[in-house]
Amino acid sequence: MSWWLTDVARAKAERTAIAQLSERDGWLSGISWRLGDDLHLIVDFDVQHGAETFGLSMIYPSTFPDTPPMVQPRDERRLSWHQYGPGGELCLEFRPDNWAPSITGAMMVESAHRLLSGERPGENEPGIVRSAHQASIGRETRGEFTRFILDDSAATVLAALPVDVPTAITVWDRLAKPTWVASLMSVGEEGILWAQNAPQPSHSSIANGFVIRTTRNVDRFRLSPKDFADVMPVEFPDLLAKLPKNPFDGFVLLGDENHWVALNLYPYEGKQSVFGYKIIVAPSVSGRLPAGYDSLAQKRIAIVGCGSVGSKIAGTLARSGVRNFTLVDDDVFFQANLVRNDLDAQAIGQHKVDALGARLQNLVANADISVRRIALGQQESAGSTESVMEELVQADLLVDATADPRAFNLVAAVARRHSKPMVWCQVFAGGIGGIIARVRPGFDPIPTEARSQIRAWCDSHNVPWIAATETDYGIERDNAQPLIADDADVSVIANHASRFILDFLTREQSVFPCSAYAIGLVAEWIFHAPFDTWPIDLRQEGDWGGAQELASSEELKELLTSLFPKVNA
């Protein structure tokens, strides 16, 4: 519904203000009101400056006064450099980014006059109206369907290359309908001058090419890429000599400093064809992660259980900079898992560890991911279980995301015996909340004792512990709809567990005074309100592992003799 149908007083005030402006200022005339499509209120008016008269229309949107009117010429003329193309809307002082409902249509008309008169000053005066418009990357690329991503650090390296000397590059490119996207991966043979510190997207291909820093005018190739094939033998003979084949299939970058053109060369019917890419300089990634996170690239995290919780923890750690993972799970991903798991439909039918490993490769560069399709603690061969547990020893931190006591016991055994920190969590049935816990060698009880202390803490409240009724994050209630934990509930608990992990890996002094917390999401069980959090104090208990003394030679001899009596010990 259009605004003026419900706010007649404002519509009258708009009409009066524009009429008064016309009476006061001689440059405004020809005011005429009409209704446009969808009952949009429109006022036509003329603005006079010097010998010129500009016919304009102001269109009130249906959402006025919450959003600004649009002022544009009544014909297809380009009246200003601050205009969205010929016949398009004028970019005035009042825009969506600084709009307030108190601004009137009359003020928009005055702004249009200031713009048009400011760009047409008197004789020998500069006709420049400073732009307050800051075009976003998204707005600049809306109509560009071939895009070349250039890292800002790579642009610095390119600007320092010798002039007119072809230098090898590698590029990945992929079709992400409706857009072809390419990105510079390396500069120099084997990336000796620069290499991209970002993952190569799945389903992308790698192409070779060359970059030439040149002082020649390269804008002509932006407007007409095919011209490059015609002038290359004359203007870029060194490049032509370096091409392994002619016609060439690959990329060429041309330019200098911050002004570059990306061209994709490809053979077509035996001839060299070329099309251009819009170069987009990517913002710097520096400063987007807290101090101390650089060290995460050298850490290995073992995650046992790659379901709803484990997949979310893995994704958070990868985004934080962890590159080395050991993933353990034998489950297969199905459509039903989409409601809570961090994976998507591309993973259906795959083992969760394989699909999660592929996802992590798309999140962090140079990832080293070991996947083990084993259900730890279940009916697996002793050799397979032993192999997985030996691999867990290589991790810097262990995560149990199974909510399975059998798997917990095995992971806990590795943590205790080899003095490895361990984090685990549990989502309570029905999304009521959950518990997160960590144990640190030398600070906290061994994992099994910590679990017992947490259970005793829960029982001490003399309220039935709802976690015991958990079935696929659901809880049955008498004569009521069952409560089911949704993705948001699981994500809260998984993200808090991730904070425990990152805290241990990046800080010498933990910001968490306790090593276990019960986190409420609704007013159920012991929780008085959503986000009610209960710290759980854990006391040191049990002996962490460490180096054990080797038995004496006499003890070993006695053992071997008893085991192998027929062998002369």
DALINVEN-V123749 format. One record per pair of residues at least 24 apart in sequence whose C-alpha atoms are under 10 Angstrom apart, sorted by the first residue. I is the first residue (numbers start at 1). J is the second residue. If there is no record, write none. Layout:
{{I | J} {I | J}}
//
This chain:
{{1 | 38} {1 | 39} {1 | 40} {1 | 62} {1 | 63} {2 | 38} {2 | 39} {2 | 40} {2 | 41} {2 | 60} {2 | 61} {2 | 62} {2 | 63} {2 | 64} {3 | 39} {3 | 40} {3 | 41} {3 | 60} {3 | 61} {3 | 62} {3 | 63} {3 | 64} {3 | 65} {3 | 66} {4 | 39} {4 | 40} {4 | 41} {4 | 60} {4 | 61} {4 | 62} {4 | 63} {4 | 64} {4 | 65} {5 | 39} {5 | 62} {7 | 64} {7 | 65} {10 | 64} {10 | 65} {10 | 104} {11 | 41} {13 | 104} {13 | 105} {13 | 106} {14 | 104} {14 | 105} {14 | 106} {15 | 43} {15 | 105} {15 | 106} {16 | 106} {17 | 104} {17 | 105} {17 | 106} {17 | 107} {18 | 43} {18 | 45} {18 | 104} {18 | 105} {18 | 106} {18 | 107} {18 | 108} {18 | 109} {18 | 110} {19 | 106} {20 | 106} {21 | 106} {21 | 107} {21 | 109} {21 | 110} {22 | 106} {25 | 110} {27 | 53} {27 | 110} {27 | 113} {28 | 53} {28 | 54} {28 | 109} {28 | 110} {28 | 113} {29 | 53} {29 | 55} {30 | 55} {30 | 56} {31 | 56} {31 | 57} {32 | 57} {33 | 57} {33 | 58} {34 | 59} {35 | 59} {35 | 60} {36 | 60} {38 | 62} {41 | 69} {42 | 69} {42 | 70} {42 | 71} {43 | 71} {43 | 105} {44 | 71} {44 | 72} {44 | 73} {44 | 74} {45 | 73} {45 | 74} {45 | 109} {46 | 73} {46 | 74} {46 | 109} {46 | 113} {47 | 109} {47 | 110} {47 | 112} {47 | 113} {47 | 116} {47 | 117} {48 | 113} {48 | 116} {48 | 117} {49 | 113} {49 | 114} {49 | 116} {49 | 117} {49 | 118} {49 | 120} {49 | 121} {50 | 117} {50 | 120} {50 | 121} {50 | 122} {52 | 117} {52 | 120} {54 | 79} {54 | 113} {54 | 116} {56 | 87} {56 | 90} {56 | 109} {56 | 112} {57 | 89} {57 | 109} {58 | 89} {58 | 105} {58 | 106} {58 | 108} {58 | 109} {59 | 105} {60 | 105} {64 | 101} {64 | 104} {65 | 99} {65 | 100} {65 | 101} {65 | 102} {65 | 103} {65 | 104} {65 | 105} {66 | 96} {66 | 99} {66 | 100} {66 | 101} {66 | 102} {66 | 103} {67 | 95} {67 | 96} {67 | 97} {67 | 99} {67 | 100} {67 | 101} {67 | 103} {68 | 94} {68 | 95} {68 | 96} {68 | 97} {68 | 98} {68 | 99} {68 | 100} {68 | 101} {68 | 103} {68 | 104} {68 | 105} {68 | 108} {69 | 94} {69 | 95} {69 | 96} {69 | 104} {69 | 105} {69 | 108} {70 | 95} {70 | 105} {70 | 108} {71 | 105} {71 | 108} {71 | 109} {71 | 111} {71 | 112} {72 | 112} {79 | 115} {79 | 116} {79 | 119} {80 | 115} {80 | 116} {80 | 119} {80 | 120} {80 | 129} {81 | 115} {81 | 116} {81 | 119} {81 | 128} {81 | 129} {81 | 131} {82 | 115} {82 | 116} {82 | 119} {82 | 129} {82 | 130} {82 | 131} {82 | 132} {82 | 133} {90 | 115} {90 | 116} {91 | 115} {91 | 131} {91 | 132} {91 | 133} {92 | 131} {92 | 132} {92 | 133} {93 | 131} {93 | 132} {93 | 133} {95 | 133} {97 | 133} {137 | 280} {137 | 281} {137 | 282} {137 | 283} {140 | 278} {140 | 280} {141 | 278} {141 | 279} {141 | 280} {144 | 178} {144 | 179} {144 | 180} {144 | 277} {144 | 278} {144 | 279} {145 | 175} {145 | 176} {145 | 177} {145 | 178} {145 | 179} {145 | 180} {145 | 181} {145 | 277} {145 | 278} {146 | 175} {146 | 178} {146 | 179} {146 | 180} {146 | 181} {146 | 182} {146 | 262} {146 | 264} {146 | 275} {146 | 276} {146 | 277} {146 | 278} {146 | 279} {147 | 173} {147 | 179} {147 | 180} {147 | 181} {147 | 182} {147 | 183} {147 | 262} {147 | 276} {147 | 277} {147 | 278} {147 | 279} {147 | 280} {148 | 172} {148 | 173} {148 | 180} {148 | 181} {148 | 182} {148 | 183} {148 | 184} {148 | 261} {148 | 262} {148 | 263} {148 | 276} {148 | 277} {148 | 278} {148 | 279} {148 | 280} {148 | 281} {148 | 282} {149 | 173} {149 | 181} {149 | 182} {149 | 183} {149 | 184} {149 | 185} {149 | 262} {149 | 277} {149 | 278} {149 | 279} {149 | 280} {149 | 281} {149 | 282} {150 | 182} {150 | 183} {150 | 184} {150 | 185} {150 | 196} {150 | 260} {150 | 262} {150 | 279} {150 | 280} {150 | 281} {150 | 282} {150 | 283} {151 | 183} {151 | 184} {151 | 185} {151 | 196} {151 | 197} {151 | 198} {151 | 280} {151 | 281} {151 | 282} {151 | 283} {151 | 284} {151 | 285} {152 | 258} {152 | 280} {152 | 281} {152 | 282} {152 | 283} {152 | 284} {152 | 285} {153 | 194} {153 | 195} {153 | 196} {153 | 281} {153 | 282} {153 | 283} {153 | 284} {153 | 285} {154 | 184} {154 | 185} {154 | 186} {154 | 187} {154 | 193} {154 | 194} {154 | 195} {154 | 196} {154 | 281} {154 | 282} {155 | 256} {155 | 257} {155 | 258} {155 | 259} {155 | 260} {155 | 281} {155 | 282} {156 | 194} {156 | 256} {156 | 257} {156 | 258} {157 | 187} {157 | 193} {157 | 194} {157 | 257} {158 | 187} {158 | 193} {158 | 194} {158 | 211} {158 | 212} {158 | 213} {158 | 253} {158 | 254} {158 | 255} {158 | 256} {158 | 257} {158 | 258} {158 | 260} {159 | 212} {159 | 213} {159 | 214} {159 | 255} {159 | 256} {159 | 257} {159 | 258} {159 | 259} {159 | 260} {160 | 213} {160 | 256} {160 | 257} {161 | 193} {161 | 211} {161 | 212} {161 | 213} {161 | 214} {161 | 256} {161 | 257} {162 | 212} {162 | 213} {162 | 214} {163 | 212} {163 | 213} {163 | 214} {163 | 215} {163 | 255} {163 | 256} {164 | 211} {164 | 212} {164 | 213} {164 | 214} {164 | 215} {164 | 216} {164 | 235} {164 | 236} {164 | 237} {164 | 238} {164 | 239} {164 | 254} {164 | 255} {165 | 210} {165 | 211} {165 | 212} {165 | 213} {165 | 214} {165 | 236} {165 | 238} {165 | 239} {166 | 209} {166 | 210} {166 | 211} {166 | 212} {166 | 213} {166 | 214} {166 | 236} {166 | 238} {166 | 239} {166 | 240} {166 | 241} {166 | 242} {166 | 243} {166 | 252} {166 | 253} {166 | 254} {167 | 193} {167 | 209} {167 | 210} {167 | 211} {167 | 212} {167 | 213} {167 | 239} {167 | 242} {167 | 252} {167 | 253} {168 | 193} {168 | 208} {168 | 209} {168 | 210} {168 | 211} {168 | 212} {168 | 242} {168 | 251} {168 | 252} {169 | 193} {169 | 194} {169 | 195} {169 | 207} {169 | 208} {169 | 209} {169 | 210} {169 | 211} {169 | 250} {169 | 251} {169 | 252} {169 | 253} {170 | 195} {170 | 206} {170 | 207} {170 | 208} {170 | 209} {170 | 210} {170 | 211} {170 | 250} {170 | 251} {171 | 196} {171 | 200} {171 | 204} {171 | 205} {171 | 206} {171 | 207} {171 | 208} {171 | 209} {171 | 210} {171 | 250} {171 | 251} {171 | 252} {172 | 200} {172 | 201} {172 | 203} {172 | 204} {172 | 205} {172 | 206} {172 | 207} {172 | 208} {172 | 251} {173 | 200} {173 | 201} {173 | 203} {173 | 204} {173 | 205} {173 | 206} {173 | 207} {174 | 201} {174 | 202} {174 | 203} {174 | 204} {174 | 205} {174 | 206} {175 | 203} {175 | 204} {175 | 205} {176 | 203} {176 | 204} {180 | 277} {181 | 277} {181 | 278} {182 | 206} {182 | 207} {182 | 251} {182 | 262} {182 | 264} {182 | 277} {182 | 278} {182 | 279} {183 | 279} {183 | 280} {183 | 282} {184 | 208} {184 | 251} {184 | 253} {187 | 211} {196 | 365} {197 | 364} {197 | 365} {197 | 366} {198 | 361} {198 | 362} {198 | 363} {198 | 364} {198 | 365} {198 | 366} {199 | 360} {199 | 361} {199 | 362} {199 | 363} {199 | 364} {199 | 365} {199 | 366} {199 | 367} {200 | 361} {200 | 362} {200 | 363} {200 | 364} {200 | 365} {200 | 366} {201 | 358} {201 | 359} {201 | 361} {201 | 362} {201 | 363} {201 | 365} {202 | 358} {202 | 359} {202 | 361} {202 | 362} {206 | 250} {207 | 249} {207 | 250} {207 | 251} {207 | 264} {208 | 248} {208 | 249} {208 | 250} {208 | 251} {208 | 252} {209 | 242} {209 | 243} {209 | 244} {209 | 248} {209 | 249} {209 | 250} {209 | 251} {209 | 252} {209 | 253} {209 | 263} {209 | 264} {209 | 265} {210 | 239} {210 | 242} {210 | 243} {210 | 250} {210 | 251} {210 | 252} {210 | 253} {210 | 254} {211 | 239} {211 | 251} {211 | 252} {211 | 253} {211 | 254} {211 | 255} {211 | 260} {211 | 261} {211 | 262} {212 | 236} {212 | 238} {212 | 239} {212 | 252} {212 | 253} {212 | 254} {212 | 255} {212 | 256} {212 | 260} {213 | 253} {213 | 254} {213 | 255} {213 | 256} {213 | 257} {213 | 259} {213 | 260} {214 | 253} {214 | 254} {214 | 255} {214 | 256} {214 | 257} {214 | 260} {215 | 254} {215 | 255} {215 | 256} {215 | 257} {216 | 254} {216 | 255} {216 | 256} {217 | 254} {217 | 255} {217 | 256} {218 | 254} {218 | 255} {218 | 256} {218 | 259} {218 | 260} {218 | 261} {218 | 262} {219 | 254} {219 | 255} {219 | 259} {219 | 260} {219 | 261} {220 | 261} {221 | 254} {221 | 261} {221 | 262} {221 | 263} {221 | 274} {221 | 275} {221 | 276} {222 | 260} {222 | 261} {222 | 262} {222 | 263} {222 | 275} {222 | 276} {222 | 277} {222 | 278} {223 | 276} {224 | 274} {224 | 275} {224 | 276} {225 | 261} {225 | 262} {225 | 263} {225 | 264} {225 | 265} {225 | 273} {225 | 274} {225 | 275} {225 | 276} {225 | 277} {226 | 263} {226 | 265} {226 | 272} {226 | 273} {226 | 274} {226 | 275} {226 | 276} {227 | 273} {227 | 274} {227 | 275} {228 | 263} {228 | 265} {228 | 272} {228 | 273} {228 | 274} {228 | 275} {229 | 265} {229 | 271} {229 | 272} {229 | 273} {229 | 274} {230 | 272} {230 | 273} {246 | 270} {246 | 271} {246 | 272} {247 | 271} {247 | 272} {247 | 273} {248 | 272} {248 | 273} {248 | 274} {249 | 273} {249 | 274} {250 | 274} {251 | 275} {251 | 276} {251 | 277} {252 | 276} {253 | 277} {253 | 279} {288 | 320} {289 | 319} {289 | 320} {289 | 321} {290 | 320} {290 | 506} {291 | 506} {291 | 507} {292 | 502} {292 | 505} {292 | 506} {292 | 507} {293 | 320} {293 | 321} {293 | 322} {293 | 502} {293 | 505} {293 | 506} {293 | 507} {294 | 320} {294 | 321} {294 | 322} {294 | 506} {295 | 321} {295 | 322} {295 | 505} {295 | 506} {296 | 320} {296 | 321} {296 | 322} {296 | 323} {296 | 324} {296 | 502} {296 | 505} {296 | 506} {297 | 321} {297 | 322} {297 | 323} {297 | 324} {297 | 364} {297 | 365} {297 | 366} {297 | 367} {298 | 322} {298 | 323} {298 | 324} {298 | 396} {299 | 323} {299 | 324} {299 | 325} {299 | 395} {299 | 396} {299 | 397} {299 | 505} {300 | 324} {300 | 325} {300 | 326} {300 | 368} {300 | 369} {300 | 392} {300 | 394} {300 | 395} {300 | 396} {300 | 397} {300 | 398} {301 | 325} {301 | 326} {301 | 327} {301 | 369} {301 | 392} {301 | 394} {301 | 395} {301 | 396} {301 | 397} {301 | 398} {301 | 399} {301 | 501} {302 | 326} {302 | 327} {302 | 328} {302 | 369} {302 | 370} {302 | 371} {302 | 391} {302 | 392} {302 | 393} {302 | 394} {302 | 395} {302 | 396} {302 | 397} {302 | 398} {302 | 399} {302 | 400} {302 | 411} {302 | 422} {303 | 327} {303 | 328} {303 | 329} {303 | 353} {303 | 371} {303 | 392} {303 | 395} {303 | 397} {303 | 398} {303 | 399} {303 | 400} {303 | 401} {303 | 402} {303 | 411} {303 | 423} {303 | 424} {304 | 328} {304 | 329} {304 | 330} {304 | 353} {304 | 372} {304 | 374} {304 | 375} {304 | 376} {304 | 392} {304 | 398} {304 | 399} {304 | 400} {304 | 401} {304 | 402} {304 | 407} {304 | 408} {304 | 411} {304 | 424} {305 | 329} {305 | 330} {305 | 331} {305 | 352} {305 | 353} {305 | 374} {305 | 375} {305 | 376} {305 | 399} {305 | 400} {305 | 401} {305 | 402} {305 | 403} {305 | 404} {305 | 407} {306 | 330} {306 | 331} {306 | 332} {306 | 333} {306 | 341} {306 | 342} {306 | 343} {306 | 351} {306 | 352} {306 | 353} {306 | 354} {306 | 355} {306 | 356} {306 | 357} {306 | 400} {306 | 401} {306 | 402} {307 | 331} {307 | 332} {307 | 333} {307 | 337} {307 | 340} {307 | 341} {307 | 342} {307 | 343} {307 | 352} {307 | 353} {307 | 356} {307 | 401} {307 | 402} {308 | 337} {308 | 338} {308 | 339} {308 | 340} {308 | 341} {308 | 342} {308 | 343} {308 | 401} {308 | 402} {308 | 487} {308 | 490} {308 | 491} {308 | 494} {309 | 340} {309 | 341} {309 | 342} {309 | 400} {309 | 401} {309 | 402} {309 | 403} {309 | 424} {309 | 425} {309 | 426} {309 | 427} {309 | 487} {309 | 490} {309 | 491} {309 | 492} {309 | 493} {309 | 494} {309 | 495} {309 | 497} {309 | 498} {310 | 341} {310 | 342} {310 | 356} {310 | 399} {310 | 400} {310 | 401} {310 | 402} {310 | 424} {310 | 425} {310 | 494} {310 | 497} {310 | 498} {311 | 340} {311 | 341} {311 | 342} {311 | 343} {311 | 352} {311 | 353} {311 | 355} {311 | 356} {311 | 357} {311 | 359} {311 | 360} {311 | 401} {311 | 494} {312 | 340} {312 | 341} {312 | 342} {312 | 343} {312 | 356} {312 | 490} {312 | 491} {312 | 492} {312 | 493} {312 | 494} {312 | 495} {312 | 497} {312 | 498} {313 | 342} {313 | 399} {313 | 401} {313 | 491} {313 | 493} {313 | 494} {313 | 495} {313 | 496} {313 | 497} {313 | 498} {313 | 499} {313 | 501} {314 | 342} {314 | 356} {314 | 357} {314 | 359} {314 | 360} {314 | 399} {314 | 494} {314 | 498} {315 | 342} {315 | 343} {315 | 356} {315 | 357} {315 | 359} {315 | 360} {315 | 363} {315 | 364} {315 | 498} {316 | 360} {316 | 363} {316 | 494} {316 | 495} {316 | 498} {316 | 499} {316 | 502} {317 | 360} {317 | 363} {317 | 364} {317 | 495} {317 | 498} {317 | 499} {317 | 501} {317 | 502} {318 | 359} {318 | 360} {318 | 361} {318 | 362} {318 | 363} {318 | 364} {318 | 365} {318 | 367} {319 | 360} {319 | 363} {319 | 364} {320 | 363} {320 | 364} {320 | 502} {321 | 363} {321 | 364} {321 | 365} {321 | 367} {322 | 360} {322 | 363} {322 | 364} {322 | 365} {322 | 367} {322 | 368} {322 | 502} {323 | 360} {323 | 361} {323 | 363} {323 | 364} {323 | 365} {323 | 366} {323 | 367} {323 | 368} {323 | 369} {324 | 360} {324 | 364} {324 | 366} {324 | 367} {324 | 368} {324 | 369} {324 | 370} {324 | 395} {324 | 396} {325 | 357} {325 | 360} {325 | 367} {325 | 368} {325 | 369} {325 | 370} {325 | 371} {325 | 395} {326 | 353} {326 | 357} {326 | 368} {326 | 369} {326 | 370} {326 | 371} {326 | 372} {326 | 388} {326 | 391} {326 | 392} {326 | 394} {326 | 395} {326 | 398} {327 | 352} {327 | 353} {327 | 354} {327 | 356} {327 | 357} {327 | 369} {327 | 370} {327 | 371} {327 | 372} {327 | 373} {327 | 374} {327 | 388} {327 | 392} {327 | 399} {328 | 352} {328 | 353} {328 | 354} {328 | 370} {328 | 371} {328 | 372} {328 | 373} {328 | 374} {328 | 375} {328 | 376} {328 | 388} {328 | 392} {328 | 400} {328 | 401} {328 | 402} {329 | 353} {329 | 354} {329 | 371} {329 | 372} {329 | 373} {329 | 374} {329 | 375} {329 | 376} {329 | 402} {330 | 354} {330 | 371} {330 | 372} {330 | 373} {330 | 374} {330 | 375} {330 | 376} {331 | 373} {331 | 374} {331 | 375} {332 | 373} {338 | 487} {339 | 486} {339 | 487} {340 | 485} {340 | 486} {340 | 487} {340 | 488} {340 | 489} {340 | 490} {340 | 491} {341 | 487} {341 | 490} {341 | 491} {342 | 487} {342 | 491} {375 | 402} {375 | 406} {375 | 407} {376 | 402} {376 | 404} {376 | 406} {376 | 407} {376 | 408} {376 | 409} {376 | 410} {376 | 411} {377 | 404} {377 | 405} {377 | 406} {377 | 407} {377 | 408} {377 | 409} {377 | 410} {377 | 411} {378 | 404} {378 | 406} {378 | 407} {385 | 410} {389 | 413} {389 | 414} {390 | 414} {392 | 418} {392 | 420} {393 | 417} {393 | 418} {393 | 419} {393 | 420} {394 | 418} {394 | 420} {395 | 420} {395 | 421} {396 | 420} {396 | 421} {396 | 422} {396 | 505} {397 | 421} {397 | 422} {397 | 423} {397 | 440} {397 | 501} {397 | 504} {397 | 505} {398 | 422} {398 | 423} {398 | 424} {398 | 438} {398 | 501} {399 | 423} {399 | 424} {399 | 425} {399 | 438} {399 | 497} {399 | 498} {399 | 501} {400 | 424} {400 | 425} {400 | 426} {401 | 425} {401 | 426} {401 | 427} {401 | 494} {401 | 497} {402 | 426} {403 | 427} {405 | 448} {408 | 447} {408 | 448} {408 | 451} {409 | 447} {409 | 448} {411 | 447} {412 | 439} {412 | 446} {412 | 447} {412 | 448} {412 | 449} {413 | 446} {413 | 447} {413 | 448} {413 | 544} {413 | 545} {414 | 447} {414 | 545} {415 | 439} {415 | 440} {415 | 441} {415 | 446} {415 | 447} {415 | 544} {415 | 545} {416 | 440} {416 | 441} {416 | 445} {416 | 446} {416 | 447} {416 | 448} {416 | 542} {416 | 543} {416 | 544} {416 | 545} {416 | 546} {417 | 446} {417 | 543} {417 | 544} {417 | 545} {417 | 546} {417 | 547} {417 | 548} {418 | 544} {418 | 545} {418 | 546} {418 | 547} {419 | 446} {419 | 543} {419 | 544} {419 | 545} {419 | 546} {419 | 547} {420 | 446} {420 | 544} {420 | 545} {421 | 446} {421 | 447} {421 | 501} {421 | 504} {421 | 505} {422 | 446} {422 | 447} {422 | 500} {422 | 501} {422 | 504} {423 | 447} {423 | 497} {423 | 498} {423 | 500} {423 | 501} {423 | 504} {423 | 515} {423 | 516} {424 | 451} {424 | 494} {424 | 497} {424 | 498} {424 | 500} {424 | 501} {424 | 516} {425 | 493} {425 | 494} {425 | 496} {425 | 497} {425 | 498} {425 | 516} {425 | 517} {425 | 518} {426 | 467} {426 | 473} {426 | 490} {426 | 493} {426 | 494} {426 | 497} {426 | 518} {427 | 467} {427 | 470} {427 | 472} {427 | 473} {427 | 485} {427 | 489} {427 | 490} {427 | 491} {427 | 492} {427 | 493} {427 | 494} {427 | 519} {428 | 465} {428 | 466} {428 | 467} {428 | 468} {428 | 469} {428 | 470} {428 | 471} {428 | 472} {428 | 473} {428 | 474} {428 | 475} {428 | 484} {428 | 485} {428 | 489} {428 | 490} {428 | 493} {428 | 518} {428 | 519} {428 | 520} {428 | 521} {429 | 466} {429 | 467} {429 | 468} {429 | 469} {429 | 470} {429 | 471} {429 | 472} {429 | 473} {429 | 474} {429 | 475} {429 | 476} {429 | 482} {429 | 483} {429 | 484} {429 | 485} {430 | 466} {430 | 467} {430 | 469} {430 | 470} {430 | 471} {430 | 472} {430 | 473} {430 | 474} {430 | 475} {430 | 476} {430 | 477} {430 | 482} {430 | 483} {430 | 484} {430 | 485} {430 | 486} {430 | 489} {430 | 521} {430 | 522} {430 | 524} {431 | 473} {431 | 474} {431 | 475} {431 | 483} {431 | 484} {431 | 485} {431 | 486} {431 | 487} {431 | 488} {431 | 489} {431 | 490} {431 | 492} {431 | 493} {431 | 520} {431 | 521} {431 | 522} {431 | 524} {432 | 466} {432 | 467} {432 | 473} {432 | 474} {432 | 475} {432 | 483} {432 | 484} {432 | 485} {432 | 489} {432 | 519} {432 | 520} {432 | 521} {432 | 522} {432 | 523} {432 | 524} {432 | 525} {432 | 527} {432 | 530} {433 | 466} {433 | 467} {433 | 485} {433 | 489} {433 | 490} {433 | 492} {433 | 493} {433 | 518} {433 | 519} {433 | 520} {433 | 521} {433 | 522} {433 | 523} {433 | 524} {433 | 525} {433 | 527} {433 | 530} {433 | 531} {433 | 532} {433 | 533} {434 | 467} {434 | 489} {434 | 490} {434 | 492} {434 | 493} {434 | 494} {434 | 496} {434 | 517} {434 | 518} {434 | 519} {434 | 520} {434 | 521} {434 | 533} {435 | 467} {435 | 493} {435 | 494} {435 | 496} {435 | 497} {435 | 516} {435 | 517} {435 | 518} {435 | 519} {435 | 520} {435 | 533} {435 | 534} {435 | 535} {435 | 536} {436 | 493} {436 | 494} {436 | 495} {436 | 496} {436 | 497} {436 | 498} {436 | 500} {436 | 515} {436 | 516} {436 | 517} {436 | 518} {436 | 519} {436 | 535} {436 | 536} {437 | 496} {437 | 497} {437 | 500} {437 | 514} {437 | 515} {437 | 516} {437 | 517} {437 | 518} {437 | 536} {437 | 538} {438 | 497} {438 | 500} {438 | 501} {438 | 504} {438 | 514} {438 | 515} {438 | 516} {438 | 517} {438 | 538} {439 | 515} {439 | 516} {439 | 538} {439 | 540} {440 | 504} {440 | 515} {440 | 544} {441 | 540} {441 | 543} {441 | 544} {441 | 545} {442 | 540} {442 | 543} {442 | 544} {443 | 515} {443 | 538} {443 | 539} {443 | 540} {443 | 541} {444 | 514} {444 | 515} {444 | 537} {444 | 538} {444 | 539} {444 | 540} {444 | 541} {444 | 542} {444 | 544} {445 | 515} {445 | 538} {445 | 539} {445 | 540} {445 | 541} {445 | 542} {445 | 543} {445 | 544} {446 | 539} {446 | 540} {446 | 541} {446 | 542} {446 | 543} {446 | 544} {446 | 545} {447 | 541} {447 | 542} {447 | 544} {448 | 541} {448 | 542} {449 | 538} {449 | 539} {449 | 540} {449 | 541} {449 | 542} {450 | 515} {450 | 516} {450 | 537} {450 | 538} {450 | 539} {450 | 540} {450 | 541} {450 | 542} {451 | 516} {451 | 538} {453 | 536} {453 | 537} {453 | 538} {453 | 539} {453 | 541} {454 | 516} {454 | 517} {454 | 518} {454 | 536} {454 | 537} {454 | 538} {457 | 536} {457 | 537} {457 | 538} {458 | 518} {458 | 526} {458 | 536} {461 | 525} {461 | 526} {462 | 526} {463 | 525} {463 | 526} {464 | 525} {464 | 526} {465 | 525} {465 | 526} {466 | 524} {466 | 525} {466 | 526} {467 | 525} {489 | 520} {489 | 521} {489 | 522} {492 | 519} {492 | 521} {492 | 531} {493 | 518} {493 | 519} {493 | 520} {493 | 521} {513 | 537} {514 | 538} {515 | 539}}
//
